[in-house]
Amino acid sequence: MKDSLLNLKGSLMLQGTTSDAGKSICVAGLCRVLVRKGVSVAPFKPQNMALNSAVTVSGGEIGRAQALQAVACGLTPSTDFNPVLLKPGSDMRSQVIIHGEAINHLDARNFGEIKTMAFEKVLESYYRLKSDYDVVLIEGAGSPAEINLRKNDIANMGFAEAVDCPVVLVSDIHRGGVFAHLTGTVNLLSKTEQNRIKGFIINQFRGRMELLQSGLDWLYDYTQKSVLGVLPHIQSLKLDAEDAVNTEVHKQSTSIHIKVPLLQRISNHTDFDPLRWHPEVKLEFVPPGQSLQGADLIILPGSKSVRDDLNYLKQQSWDHQISRHLRYGGKLLGICGGFQMLGQLISDPDGIESEAGESRGLGYLDFTTELRQQKQLTQVKGVCRLQQETGEITGYEIHCGESNGPDLSRWFAKVSDQNGRAFNDGVVSRDGQIVGSYLHGLFETKESLAMILGWVSGEKQSSANWSEVRESELERLADVFEAHLDIEKIMKIIAS
């Protein structure tokens, strides 16, 4: 086994029967398993569609899942890990990011142009990774059996066929219908694509394996493809979720109650993971039609379409609830697009995010924001301050807006980016009730998180560095994978 690892070279693509079937977490877990065995491995996703993104050291933008997978590999995130990222600004229009840089927009009518526009760049990134690493673990997107998307597919079988790599199909049994999902997906593929699938992984199983075994036996008889393992549901896994916002409320009685309005184009909801898992915090994402009242802190999150989401917030009467919240002494924090909403005006003269025009902000802070073509993409570190307390902060910026106004002199943080440029970030209101910041990830450093929670509660708080939590959880994930997957057979598939 050890000798075979020394010569392990190849690729493996994990595709899913549905979105959120577990592809991202399976790639992350397998990356960490191979790294623990001494294999040089890199993650790759040809095309991603997500509003959760991360910034690379080079100032590029990639999907959040590929940033997590890079950590699982012990690597610094690179734009080659996710060469094409689509960020929906509406139901009909997406921003196209290639090799980390926003280059265009596509609407639903011309989405098929993505292959002509991007596939060459996808292949460039893949073959660079193939030359630099022994193994490339590839994540598909959505399902390979989307009939209407097959012609211009670069994210699933279209990619696998082009580079001739084996595929493992992942399905989530917790959704129900796992055998229908797996067999139905296989049956909708061409013969060459069916032959490319070398096995299945069943994800999120709860219960006794002997009750599932007859189904596994039937699946092999029907498809002549092996089940490479059944992964159990992992309780309270504290790793970045790229797709759906986790609205589950974990705690009922804690000292700090935080509410986040669930905006239509909410971005980077993984910002809130350190809060969701903090023992002293009850975090709630508030859906439309429900109230923000009863919170100690309301957080306005990032948004891919700030003016549209500001209008949506007002339609829900959340603006009136925020005003009442502040009158009764509650705290308010705005992050990125949520920060822009706190000002007097948001203008988009070139129609970068939506129709050209301007919108009145909530008016709590004296500054205005103009959306511009050049997107700010930086990693930062520095110090933040609140109520005479200071502490270390890290984070990253992803925004098109430039804000100006007198209240920016009361900065929240002094930071420097990866190129050494120093600047001030954010605002603290005169009365100390309101904070705004452009920084995503500002809860990941224990000092900044403890300071913000102390600002809300009036009491000293303790926290952990989220990077250490993430690392521990990746190790726990790899332990589960080694216990429940046939790793040796998976490595043989990679090498085939």
URZIWO-V362426 format. One record per pair of residues at least 12 apart in sequence whose C-alpha atoms are under 7 Angstrom apart, sorted by the first residue. I is the first residue (numbers start at 0). GAP is how many residues later the second one is. Records with the same first field share a line. If there is no record, write none. Layout:
BEGIN
I=GAP + GAP
END
This chain:
BEGIN
4=34
7=126 + 487
8=125 + 126 + 486
9=124 + 125 + 126 + 484 + 485
10=124 + 125 + 126 + 154 + 483
11=124 + 125 + 126 + 153 + 154 + 155 + 482
12=124 + 125 + 126 + 127 + 152 + 153 + 154 + 155
13=124 + 125 + 126 + 153 + 154 + 155 + 156
14=124 + 125 + 126 + 128 + 141 + 152 + 153 + 154 + 155
15=124 + 126 + 127 + 153 + 154 + 155
16=126 + 152 + 153 + 154 + 164 + 165 + 168
17=124 + 125
18=123 + 124
19=223
20=149 + 150 + 151
21=148 + 150 + 181
22=116 + 147
23=41 + 115
26=42 + 110 + 112
27=41 + 44
28=445 + 448 + 449 + 452
29=448
30=41 + 42
31=40 + 41 + 446
32=445
34=38
39=93 + 94 + 95
40=32 + 92 + 93 + 94 + 95
41=28 + 31 + 91 + 93 + 94 + 95
42=23 + 26 + 27 + 38 + 93 + 94 + 95
43=37 + 38 + 92 + 93 + 94 + 95
44=36 + 37 + 93 + 94 + 95
45=36 + 37 + 38 + 76 + 108 + 109
46=35 + 36 + 37 + 38 + 107 + 108
47=15 + 36 + 37 + 38 + 93
48=36 + 37 + 38
49=13 + 36 + 37 + 193
50=36 + 216 + 217
51=12 + 190 + 215 + 216 + 217
52=215
53=13
54=322 + 323 + 324 + 341
55=21 + 22 + 23
56=322 + 361
58=318 + 319
59=19 + 39 + 40 + 41 + 317
60=18 + 39 + 40
61=17 + 20 + 23 + 38
62=19 + 22
63=178
64=177
65=15 + 16
71=402
78=20 + 21
79=19 + 45
82=15 + 16 + 17 + 38 + 39 + 42
83=13 + 14 + 15
84=12 + 13
88=215 + 216 + 264
91=15 + 16
92=12 + 13 + 14 + 15
93=12 + 13
111=40
114=37 + 39
118=35
139=15 + 16
140=14 + 15
143=12 + 13
144=40 + 43 + 44
156=36
165=30 + 31 + 32 + 327
166=29 + 30 + 31
167=29 + 30 + 31 + 32
168=28 + 30 + 31 + 32
169=30 + 31 + 32 + 33
170=30 + 31 + 32
171=30 + 31 + 32
172=29 + 30 + 31 + 32
173=30 + 31
197=27
198=26 + 27 + 28 + 29
199=26 + 27 + 28
200=26 + 27 + 28 + 29
201=27 + 28 + 29
202=27 + 28 + 29
203=27 + 28 + 29
204=25 + 26 + 27 + 28
205=26 + 27
227=257 + 258
228=255 + 256 + 257
229=254 + 255
230=253
236=236
237=232 + 235
238=231 + 234
239=30
240=29
244=24
246=37 + 38
248=34 + 35
250=31
251=30
253=26 + 27 + 28
254=25 + 26
255=24 + 25 + 26 + 40 + 201
256=24 + 25 + 26 + 38 + 39 + 40
257=24 + 25 + 26 + 37 + 38 + 39 + 40
258=24 + 25 + 26 + 27 + 33 + 36 + 38 + 39 + 40
259=24 + 25 + 26 + 38 + 39 + 40 + 41
260=24 + 25 + 26 + 39
261=23 + 24 + 25
262=46
263=45
264=38 + 39 + 40 + 44
265=35 + 36 + 37 + 38
266=35 + 36 + 37
267=34
270=169 + 170 + 172
273=169 + 170 + 192
287=28
288=27
291=26 + 29
292=28 + 32
295=34 + 35 + 160
296=33 + 34 + 35 + 159
297=33 + 34 + 35
298=33 + 34 + 35
299=33 + 34 + 35 + 38
300=33 + 34 + 36 + 37
301=33 + 34 + 35 + 36
302=34
304=48 + 49
305=31
306=52
309=31
330=102 + 103 + 125
331=101 + 102 + 103
332=101 + 102 + 103
333=101 + 102 + 103
334=101 + 102 + 103 + 104 + 105
335=63 + 101 + 102 + 103
338=97 + 98 + 99
339=29
340=20 + 21
341=19 + 20 + 21 + 22 + 23
342=18 + 19 + 20 + 21 + 22 + 23 + 24 + 25
343=16 + 17 + 18 + 19 + 21 + 22 + 23 + 24
344=14 + 15 + 16 + 23 + 24
345=12 + 13 + 14 + 15 + 22 + 23 + 24
346=12 + 22 + 23 + 24
347=22 + 23
351=19 + 21
364=42 + 64
365=39 + 40 + 41
366=36 + 37 + 38 + 39 + 40
367=35 + 36 + 37
368=32 + 33 + 34 + 35
369=31 + 32 + 33
370=29 + 30 + 31
371=28 + 29
372=27
373=26
374=23 + 24 + 25
375=21 + 22 + 23 + 24
376=20 + 21
377=18 + 19 + 39 + 40
378=16 + 17 + 18 + 38 + 39
379=14 + 15 + 16 + 35 + 36 + 37 + 38
380=12 + 13 + 14 + 34 + 35 + 36
381=12 + 32 + 33 + 34
382=30 + 31 + 32
383=28 + 29 + 30 + 64
384=27 + 28
385=69
390=56 + 57
391=55 + 56
392=49 + 52 + 54 + 55
393=47 + 48 + 51
394=44 + 45 + 46 + 47
395=43 + 44 + 45
396=41 + 42 + 43
406=20
407=18 + 19
409=17 + 18
410=13 + 14 + 15 + 16 + 17
411=13 + 14 + 15 + 16
412=12 + 13
424=12 + 13
425=12
443=21 + 22 + 23
444=20 + 21
445=17 + 18 + 19
448=14
449=12 + 13
END
